[in-house]
Amino acid sequence: MTRMFFRREKAHQFNFEERIANLKQYRFESRRESADRVRVIRDGCVAILENLGNGDVNIGKTGLQAADEIAVMVHAGFQMFFRTPTGIEIPAQAHHLKTVHAFDEDLREALGLTSLYNKGLGSTATDHHYDRIVDRDLAPKHHPWDKKSA
C-alpha cells in the first residue's frame, strides 16, 4: 500500500502594487498621492487607499467627489448628507446611496478584501449627528435656577 502526501499550494499574497493594478479590471481609475496612498475614482465616487505593508490595504475615506474633496456621508437624524471638510453639504439621494454602495462593494472585491455584513445591507454613515443643538456639548455658563449676583 502506497501512501500519498498531498501538498496544499500556498495562496498568492498580493502586494500593494498588484492590488492597485487589479483595479483597472473593475473600471477604477487610480491616482497616486504618495508612496503609500492612492486615490481611486469611479462613477463620481472616491476612496483613499493606504498601504499597510505586507500587501494589506486600508480603505480610508470613501464618498462622493466634490471638486478635489471627498464628501463623506453624515447621518443627521432626519436625513443623510454628504459633507466635505470645507463644509459643503449635498443631500443624499437614493441614486447617490446606490452608487456609493456599489462602489464600495466593487472596490472591496477588486482588492480581495472581506465584505462586511453591515456594509452589505446598505450604506453606512461616517458620522452621526442626531438632534444636535449648537454648543450643546460645551459646559453651560448659566443655568436658569442660578441666582443672579447683585
N, C-alpha and C positions, 0 to 999 in steps of 0.2 A: 504494500500500500504506500502510495506516494503522498506526501504532504505538500500542499501548495500554500505558499505565503503570498498574500496579496498586499500590495503596497498602494496606499492611497496617495494620489498626487496632491501636492500642496496647491491650494488655491492661489492664484496670482494676486499679489498685493500691489494694487495700483499706486503709483506715486502721484503727486500733485499735478505734474505736467500732463500725465496720461489722462487724469480725470478731466482736466480743462480741455484737452484735445477731443475728448469724447463728447463734449457739449455740442459740437457742430452738427452731429448726427440728429440732435433734437432741435435744431434751428435756433440755438442760442448764439448770440454774439458775445464775445468776451474782450474786455479791455484791461490790460494790466495797470494797476495803480501803483504798486510797489512790488518788491520781490516776493512778498508773501500775501499780497492782496490782489484780487481780480474782481472787476465789476462785470456782472452778467446781465444781459438785456434781452428781452423778447416780448413782443406784443404790448409794449408800453409799461412792462414791469421790470423791476431792477432788484438785484441782490448783490451783496458783497460777500465774496468767498475768501476765507482766510486759511492759509496753510498752517496746520498744527504740527507738521513734521510726521515722519513715518507714513506718509500717504494719507493721513487723516485730514479731513476738510471740515471746517465750521461754516455754516451758512449764517452770516451776520444779519444786518438789516435787510428786510425784504419789503417791497411795497411798490407803489406806482412811481413812475418817473415824472417829476415836475421840474422842468428845466434841468439843471445839473444836480438837483437834490433828490432824495428818496423820501416820498411821503409814506410814512408808516401808519398802520391802522390804529385808531384810538376809539374806544367804546365810551360814549358819553352818556350812556343810560337810555336816552330817548332815541339816539341814532348813532351810527358809526360814521367816523370821518377818517380821511387820510390827511395827516398833518406833517408838514415839513419842519425842519429845525428853525427856519426863519418865520414860522407861524402861518404859512399858507394852509388853509383848510379846504378840502374838497369833500363834499358829502358823498359817502359811499353808496353807490347804486348797485343793483343786482348784477349788472354786467361787469362792474369793477370787481366784485367779490368772486364771481366765477372765474374771471381772468387771472386774478392773483392766486386763487386756489389751484387752478390748472398749472400755472407757472411753478408754484412751489412743489406740487406733486411730480411734475416732469423733471424739475431740477434735481430732486432727490433721487429719482430713478436714474437719471443720466450720470449722477455722481456715484451711484451704487450705495446710497445711504438708506437707512431704515425709515420707512414712512410711519409716523406715529399715529395712533388711533384717534386721539382728539383732533389732530390736524386733518385726518381723513374724513371726519364728519363735516367739515366746512371750514370757513375762515375763522381764525382766532386773532384777537387784537393784541397789540403790544402793550398798550396802556389802557387802564380802566379809570374813567373819571365820572363816577356816578354822583349825581346830586352835589356837585361841587359848588361851594359858596366861596366867593373871593376872600382870601386870607383866613379861611376857616381853621386852617391848621396852625396859625400863629396864636400865641397866647393872648387872650383878651386883655385889653388895657383897663377896661371899665366894665363892671357888672352893674345891672340895674339896681341891685339890692345894696350896693356900696353906698355909704353915707358920703355926702359931699362935704369937703373940708371948707371951713369958713374963710 
